[in-house]
């Protein structure tokens, strides 16, 4: 059994996510890893990841990342290549299993996340990008932008009835919804008004809706995903920008938000129109 130990360089953090999140992502790319979550959670102070490999051969690994009392982050990786001798292998397996159990008890289990929730859809939309969960939000980097997705606060938004079927969506209804939202907060600018999104699948029956609002240096993509028998899921995807209103830079960021919303809408539609 081998042991490797190293310390994360917190000074090198220059992106949207922490060095711990970068490390967690890198570990999961290294092989067939089993972890409590596909992305790092900012509330964690220690967590383990397991790479068991082949059941009967090959090197198995377990890694613990933990924050020390002085705020530093260290990682330790145990490796084991099973012996060809049955007696030795059984003894090694016993030690390995006890170490694995200790790490599992130390780090605990995470609650399962629904694939249809804001976090679940965000995970599925990452496309191999590094991300970090912060509370109920998921943060990742797209180009030079820090993006964040989370469920909208339903208690703070007006009740908007949205047709599930595309054929039932009417232009005058969408215009009325945009007026209602604009009156709800007169300080907002709307680079993209409330609209019916383009179909994603051939012969798509279901509707998805989007809008983009701006408040000073904060810009938010609103995505509504109606369901056949439930209220629509309303997601926010936001980022910050320095560009002036109506500038080419703002237009470019709106395009990025639209691409992210279209990708998430595609997942939702595929789930509901199988």
C-alpha positions as MATLAB code, in Angstrom:
seq = 'XXXXXXXXXXXXXXXXXXXXXXXXXXXXXXXXXXXXXXXXXXXXXXXXXXXXXXXXXXXXXXXXXXXXXXXXXXXXXXXXXXXXXXXXXXXXXXXXXXXXXXXXXXXXXXXXXXXXXXXXXXXXXXXXXXXXXXXXXXXXXXXXXXXXXXXXXXXXXXXXXXXXXXXXXXXXXXXXXXXXXXXXXXXXXXXXXXXXXXXXXXXXXXXXXXXXXXXXXXXXXXXXXXXXXXXXXXXXXXXXXXXXXXXXXXXXXXXXXXXXXXXXXXXXXXXXXX';
ca = [
       0.000    0.000    0.000;
       1.319    3.448   -0.920;
       0.527    6.923    0.392;
       0.955   10.243   -1.407;
       0.364   13.591    0.252;
       0.299   17.152   -1.126;
      -0.971   20.630   -0.298;
      -3.232   22.688   -2.574;
      -1.877   26.078   -3.619;
      -4.704   28.463   -2.702;
      -2.823   31.447   -4.166;
      -3.270   30.051   -7.684;
      -7.042   30.414   -7.542;
      -7.880   32.847  -10.352;
     -11.096   31.391  -11.751;
     -14.724   31.138  -10.685;
     -14.331   28.042   -8.531;
     -12.022   27.151   -5.660;
      -8.805   25.107   -5.963;
     -10.665   22.335   -4.139;
     -13.273   22.256   -6.918;
     -10.540   22.147   -9.572;
      -8.835   19.305   -7.730;
     -12.114   17.386   -7.309;
     -12.818   17.678  -11.034;
      -9.294   16.553  -11.923;
      -9.561   13.490   -9.657;
     -12.779   12.365  -11.311;
     -11.207   12.681  -14.759;
      -8.355   10.401  -13.683;
     -10.387    7.206  -13.855;
     -13.544    5.373  -12.816;
     -14.170    7.380   -9.670;
     -16.971    7.004   -7.139;
     -17.799   10.209   -5.288;
     -20.671   11.599   -3.254;
     -21.192   14.377   -5.816;
     -19.980   15.121   -9.368;
     -18.852   18.587   -8.254;
     -17.221   20.035   -5.158;
     -19.535   21.501   -2.515;
     -18.280   24.749   -0.969;
     -19.569   23.742    2.474;
     -17.362   20.643    2.640;
     -14.383   20.668    4.964;
     -13.321   17.150    4.047;
     -14.412   14.633    1.455;
     -13.241   11.366   -0.079;
     -13.214    9.943   -3.574;
     -12.736    6.276   -4.480;
     -11.216    4.761   -7.629;
     -11.616    1.025   -7.283;
     -10.659    0.033  -10.835;
     -10.990   -3.634  -11.778;
     -12.409   -5.898   -9.071;
      -9.596   -8.449   -9.256;
      -6.607   -6.563  -10.656;
      -5.162   -3.137  -11.173;
      -4.319   -0.409   -8.693;
      -7.129    0.834   -6.459;
      -7.041    4.322   -4.990;
      -8.765    6.301   -2.260;
      -8.188    9.995   -1.726;
      -9.114   12.270    1.160;
      -9.055   16.048    0.806;
      -9.389   17.996    4.047;
      -8.972   21.487    5.455;
      -6.458   21.835    8.273;
      -6.805   23.999   11.375;
      -4.809   26.820    9.749;
      -7.111   26.932    6.697;
      -4.823   25.069    4.289;
      -6.099   22.187    2.158;
      -4.238   18.887    1.963;
      -4.912   15.733   -0.022;
      -3.799   12.176    0.715;
      -4.065    9.311   -1.770;
      -3.749    5.675   -0.741;
      -2.973    3.184   -3.491;
      -3.139   -0.603   -3.451;
      -2.237   -3.163   -6.104;
      -3.618   -6.551   -4.976;
      -1.035   -9.277   -4.490;
      -1.064  -12.397   -6.666;
      -0.769  -14.547   -3.527;
      -4.262  -15.371   -2.167;
      -3.291  -15.207    1.512;
      -1.474  -11.893    1.183;
      -4.266  -10.449   -0.969;
      -6.900  -11.376    1.635;
      -4.890   -9.693    4.402;
      -4.380   -6.572    2.260;
      -8.080   -6.523    1.330;
      -9.045   -6.505    4.991;
      -6.806   -3.503    5.693;
      -8.125   -1.733    2.579;
     -11.760   -2.309    3.515;
     -11.212   -0.956    7.033;
      -9.526    2.168    5.674;
     -12.338    2.681    3.168;
     -14.971    2.326    5.884;
     -13.143    4.866    8.053;
     -13.048    7.396    5.211;
     -16.736    6.858    4.434;
     -17.697    7.382    8.072;
     -15.503   10.466    8.281;
     -16.990   12.200    5.245;
     -20.618   11.039    5.352;
     -23.125   10.695    2.529;
     -24.751   13.404    0.449;
     -28.458   13.602   -0.292;
     -29.366   12.494   -3.798;
     -30.139   15.344   -6.204;
     -33.035   15.037   -8.627;
     -31.976   15.136  -12.275;
     -34.925   17.499  -12.900;
     -33.947   20.059  -10.245;
     -31.921   23.202  -10.931;
     -28.773   21.531   -9.598;
     -29.480   18.283  -11.432;
     -29.997   20.034  -14.762;
     -26.943   22.172  -14.080;
     -24.795   19.086  -13.460;
     -25.980   17.482  -16.686;
     -25.239   20.649  -18.645;
     -21.627   21.006  -17.469;
     -20.175   19.117  -20.452;
     -16.940   18.338  -18.598;
     -16.515   21.874  -17.224;
     -15.272   22.386  -13.671;
     -18.008   23.553  -11.299;
     -18.724   24.145   -7.627;
     -21.938   23.944   -5.631;
     -22.541   26.911   -3.343;
     -25.725   26.560   -1.331;
     -28.551   25.917   -3.791;
     -26.553   27.289   -6.729;
     -24.076   25.752   -9.149;
     -21.162   27.905  -10.363;
     -18.950   27.262  -13.379;
     -16.777   29.148  -15.841;
     -17.672   29.687  -19.490;
     -14.881   31.535  -21.278;
     -14.171   34.608  -19.158;
     -17.602   34.567  -17.518;
     -18.543   33.147  -14.127;
     -21.969   31.555  -14.556;
     -24.420   30.539  -11.852;
     -27.636   28.511  -12.049;
     -30.283   28.222   -9.361;
     -34.018   27.842   -8.967;
     -35.986   31.084   -8.934;
     -37.539   32.244   -5.672;
     -41.168   31.311   -6.266;
     -42.397   33.404   -3.350;
     -41.030   36.567   -4.978;
     -42.335   36.055   -8.510;
     -45.790   36.595   -9.992;
     -47.898   33.578  -10.854;
     -47.426   33.064  -14.591;
     -49.602   30.358  -16.199;
     -47.623   28.867  -19.068;
     -49.047   26.485  -21.672;
     -47.195   23.181  -21.924;
     -48.015   22.631  -25.599;
     -46.365   24.866  -28.190;
     -49.592   25.084  -30.154;
     -51.342   26.620  -27.132;
     -48.820   29.446  -26.692;
     -50.056   32.792  -28.034;
     -48.062   35.907  -28.920;
     -50.467   38.227  -27.108;
     -50.169   36.105  -23.963;
     -46.371   36.276  -24.077;
     -46.502   40.048  -24.580;
     -48.780   40.383  -21.549;
     -46.367   38.310  -19.452;
     -43.477   40.576  -20.453;
     -45.483   43.673  -19.470;
     -46.334   42.082  -16.120;
     -42.673   41.280  -15.401;
     -41.491   44.737  -16.442;
     -44.037   46.388  -14.141;
     -42.917   44.123  -11.311;
     -39.472   45.797  -11.288;
     -39.212   49.003  -13.299;
     -35.444   49.216  -12.682;
     -34.736   46.233  -14.927;
     -33.707   46.435  -18.563;
     -34.668   43.562  -20.861;
     -32.026   42.714  -23.503;
     -34.264   39.773  -24.457;
     -38.001   39.947  -23.789;
     -40.092   36.973  -22.708;
     -40.346   34.617  -25.675;
     -41.121   31.095  -26.824;
     -37.840   29.290  -27.441;
     -37.137   27.681  -30.790;
     -37.975   23.965  -31.007;
     -35.114   21.678  -30.045;
     -36.381   18.321  -31.302;
     -38.098   17.510  -34.612;
     -41.879   17.612  -34.166;
     -41.426   18.933  -30.616;
     -44.768   19.344  -28.845;
     -43.725   20.992  -25.579;
     -42.943   24.673  -25.086;
     -40.012   26.260  -23.259;
     -39.726   29.975  -22.528;
     -36.892   32.403  -21.833;
     -36.053   36.048  -21.161;
     -32.947   38.019  -20.190;
     -33.044   40.848  -17.639;
     -30.330   43.268  -16.573;
     -29.872   45.224  -13.347;
     -26.780   47.449  -13.358;
     -23.817   45.045  -13.694;
     -25.885   41.917  -13.129;
     -27.540   40.051  -16.011;
     -29.890   37.097  -15.602;
     -31.273   34.560  -18.019;
     -34.749   33.377  -17.006;
     -35.741   29.909  -18.186;
     -39.220   28.422  -17.759;
     -39.698   24.697  -18.292;
     -43.379   23.681  -18.231;
     -44.374   20.137  -17.294;
     -47.516   18.266  -18.391;
     -49.087   17.984  -14.924;
     -47.057   20.337  -12.696;
     -46.186   24.015  -12.453;
     -43.356   25.188  -14.674;
     -39.814   25.018  -13.318;
     -38.269   28.513  -13.334;
     -34.465   28.710  -13.390;
     -32.040   31.631  -13.228;
     -28.679   31.610  -14.998;
     -26.759   34.769  -14.170;
     -23.400   36.466  -14.486;
     -21.891   39.938  -14.150;
     -20.800   42.331  -16.871;
     -19.189   45.762  -17.155;
     -20.419   46.494  -20.684;
     -22.878   49.302  -21.374;
     -26.497   48.549  -22.160;
     -27.007   47.819  -25.841;
     -23.284   47.363  -26.490;
     -21.806   44.520  -28.591;
     -20.286   43.112  -25.389;
     -23.720   42.895  -23.784;
     -25.101   41.234  -26.912;
     -22.333   38.645  -26.759;
     -23.084   37.814  -23.121;
     -26.793   37.507  -23.905;
     -25.827   34.993  -26.611;
     -23.871   32.966  -24.054;
     -26.862   32.948  -21.692;
     -29.142   31.901  -24.537;
     -26.841   28.993  -25.431;
     -26.760   27.774  -21.840;
     -30.543   28.043  -21.523;
     -31.057   26.232  -24.834;
     -28.787   23.392  -23.703;
     -30.697   22.973  -20.432;
     -34.040   23.216  -22.222;
     -32.851   20.450  -24.570;
     -32.249   18.158  -21.595;
     -35.691   18.939  -20.191;
     -37.481   18.393  -23.503;
     -35.637   15.128  -24.151;
     -36.689   13.875  -20.704;
     -40.351   14.739  -21.242;
     -40.780   13.749  -24.891;
     -39.145   10.325  -24.940;
];
